[in-house]
Amino acid sequence: MKILEQGCIYDATKSTNTKRTCCCTSFRLLSSGKILASFRLGSNKDSADGNCLVAESVDWGKNWTIISDGFETALDSIAGEIRVAELSEM
């Protein structure tokens, strides 16, 4: 792997306490040329308040747009969390 450029997808220092820790990153290059990135946000790495954010880049990672800032975390009215959002292309 060769790193061509570096940048920031999400600046956690500007977020609330429940979205200050990022981990479990996944990237996917789509056939359209878009890049998707997902990662878990929470108050800490193993907190029960985690959810996953999905971001998109249309310029090879120079700029990013948040396209999903979380998923439904309750199932049958029972609260939970999203630990990982692996990405794939249909």
C-alpha positions as CSV (number, residue, x, y, z in Angstrom):
1,M,0.0,0.0,0.0
2,K,1.3,3.4,-0.9
3,I,-0.1,6.5,0.9
4,L,-0.6,9.3,-1.6
5,E,-2.2,11.9,0.6
6,Q,-3.4,12.4,4.1
7,G,-6.4,14.2,5.5
8,C,-9.2,14.2,8.0
9,I,-12.6,12.6,7.5
10,Y,-14.1,13.4,10.9
11,D,-12.8,15.8,13.5
12,A,-13.8,14.3,16.9
13,T,-12.5,17.3,18.8
14,K,-15.5,19.3,17.6
15,S,-18.0,16.7,18.7
16,T,-20.1,15.9,21.7
17,N,-18.8,13.5,24.4
18,T,-20.8,10.6,22.9
19,K,-19.0,10.9,19.6
20,R,-15.4,11.6,20.7
21,T,-13.8,8.2,20.1
22,C,-13.4,6.7,16.7
23,C,-12.4,3.1,15.9
24,C,-13.3,0.1,13.7
25,T,-12.6,1.8,10.3
26,S,-13.7,0.3,7.0
27,F,-13.1,1.7,3.5
28,R,-14.5,0.7,0.2
29,L,-13.6,1.9,-3.3
30,L,-16.7,1.7,-5.5
31,S,-16.7,1.1,-9.2
32,S,-18.0,4.6,-9.7
33,G,-14.7,6.0,-8.2
34,K,-16.3,7.1,-5.0
35,I,-14.7,6.1,-1.7
36,L,-16.8,5.2,1.3
37,A,-15.5,5.1,4.9
38,S,-17.3,3.9,8.0
39,F,-16.2,4.0,11.6
40,R,-17.6,3.6,15.1
41,L,-18.1,6.6,17.3
42,G,-18.7,6.5,21.0
43,S,-17.8,8.1,24.3
44,N,-14.9,5.6,24.5
45,K,-13.7,2.6,22.6
46,D,-15.8,0.0,24.6
47,S,-18.8,2.2,25.6
48,A,-22.4,1.0,25.1
49,D,-23.3,4.3,23.2
50,G,-21.6,3.5,20.0
51,N,-22.9,4.0,16.5
52,C,-21.3,4.1,13.1
53,L,-20.9,7.0,10.7
54,V,-20.5,6.6,7.0
55,A,-18.7,9.2,4.8
56,E,-18.2,9.6,1.1
57,S,-15.5,11.1,-1.1
58,V,-15.9,11.8,-4.8
59,D,-12.4,13.2,-5.2
60,W,-10.2,10.3,-4.2
61,G,-10.3,11.3,-0.5
62,K,-9.4,15.0,-0.6
63,N,-12.9,16.0,0.7
64,W,-15.4,14.0,2.6
65,T,-19.2,14.3,3.2
66,I,-21.0,12.6,6.0
67,I,-23.8,10.6,4.3
68,S,-25.0,8.7,7.4
69,D,-24.4,9.8,11.0
70,G,-25.8,6.7,12.6
71,F,-28.2,3.8,12.4
72,E,-31.2,2.7,14.4
73,T,-29.8,1.1,17.6
74,A,-33.0,-0.4,19.1
75,L,-34.5,-3.8,18.2
76,D,-37.9,-4.7,19.5
77,S,-37.7,-1.7,21.9
78,I,-34.4,-3.0,23.4
79,A,-31.6,-0.4,23.3
80,G,-28.3,-1.5,21.8
81,E,-25.4,-0.1,19.7
82,I,-23.7,-0.5,16.4
83,R,-20.1,-1.7,16.7
84,V,-19.0,-2.1,13.1
85,A,-20.4,-1.1,9.6
86,E,-18.5,-3.1,7.0
87,L,-19.0,-1.7,3.5
88,S,-19.6,-3.5,0.2
89,E,-20.9,-2.8,-3.2
90,M,-24.0,-4.4,-4.6
